Amino acid sequence: MGTQAAQGFPLLLFLPLLQPRGASAGSLHSPVVSECFQVNGADYRGHQNRTGPRGAGRPCLFWDQTQQHSYSSASDPQGRWGLGAHNFCRNPDGDVQPWCYVAETEEGIYWRYCDIPTCHMPGYLGCFVDSGAPPALSGPSGTSTKLTVQVCLRFCRMKGYQLAGVEAGYACFCGSESDLARGRLAPATDCDQICFGHPGQLCGGDGRLGVYEVSVGSCQGNWTAPQGVIYSPDFPDEYGPDRNCSWALGPPGAALELTFRLFELADSRDRLELRDAASGSLLRAFDGARPPPPGPLRLGTAALLLTFRSDARGHAQGFALTYRGLPDAAEDPGPPEGSAQTPAAPLDGANVSCSPRPGAPQAAMGGAVCRLREKGPRLWGLPGAPEEAGPCGTDGPEGWPCPAPPETSRLRVLPQATGL
């Protein structure tokens, strides 16, 4: 499993939740099995060591034997990325999902993605077929050349819908649970298109919707289910400046147990407070310099108010926490006066996977032809159009970052751009 968070790096905690029969694998309000709380699985510390659907592909190389590549245990001495003397799938470069090396040399295809069923963040409900007749989600829709998962979630939340679906990298659809009831699941690997607005997120595929609950990353809410997950505002995107958000927790029981699965705030001015909902008394407070302790945190109150505030400059990944109600009111003692936890720090943004230089190998993805991205901290240009490249991180025309040739037909006609 992953190593303990070292000083100066984000606090990542990974404890599986149990899933009863019939529960939705991604529901925020149901018991789930989840080894990942980040949308791209960067926090995966599980033991799958083969690529492909459900580990049916090629065996992974050991990370302590990949020094010839850009990522190895030698390049991760503090265990920040979870690399070590093992061959488990990891995501050290902020790619769209965990992967591993499968070849000693960098000729041809030398790395592959891992399809890990338990590595989908709670609130992600799965990849669904969208033939367009009728649409998989029947509510409003729109497109954006800057689409991220949260852009779509926010759009559908403002429209008053329960579900949001991202498709083809740039399209967003809204719907309700009744749409999902008649929906048809597709293989998880069919949702393979990178979001136009974020190179580390997937936004569905050709004729495939990646469906989320709109409560992911909401700024407020009233949570009464026996257990669930709460994300920081704007998650899985970074939270923005001047955020003032609150969530009320009141599950059945006499006490509450919280477990922080991810905690990364920008600095001490970005603060999360836990207060007794009845009296308003402050129970705990955490910030970028004082993160929560590892492991479960028990609070002797049946109703809790969580408040998060960021300053005018604040932006970071944020937090993800699970909660559950407890039958007894036993409470963990608070930290000694004046004590401080190991400070958290933002992830290094330098290691972003971009498309390689012109002339690099190509690979078919989602019905379009894309340049095969290379693994390593080399920042190549993102393609603005087929056979063209611009500075890394710049916007491109429709079809970026996986431009389809003109003769490539999509499985359905998407709506015209409306600027979400």
Secondary structure, 3 states (H helix, E strand, C coil): CCCCCCCCCCEECCCCCCCCCCCCCCCCCCCCCCCCCCCCCCCCCCCCCECEECCCCCECCCHHHCCCCCCCHHHCCCCCCCCCCCCCCECCCCCCCCEEECCCCCCCCCEEEEECCCCCCCCEEEEEECCCCCCCCCCCEEECCCCCHHHHHHHHHHCCCCEEEEECCCEEEEECHHHHHCCCECCHHHCCCEECCEEEEECCECCEEEEEECCCCCCEEEECCCEEEEECCCCCCCCCCCCEEEEEECCCCCEEEEEEEEEECCCCCCEEEEEECCCCCEEEEEECCCCCCCCCEEECCCCEEEEEECCCCCCCCEEEEEEEEECCCCCCCCCCCCCCCCCCCCCCCCCCCCCCCCCCCEEEECCEEEECCCCCCCCCCCCCCCCCCCCCCCCCCCCCCCCCCCCCCCCCCCCCCCCC
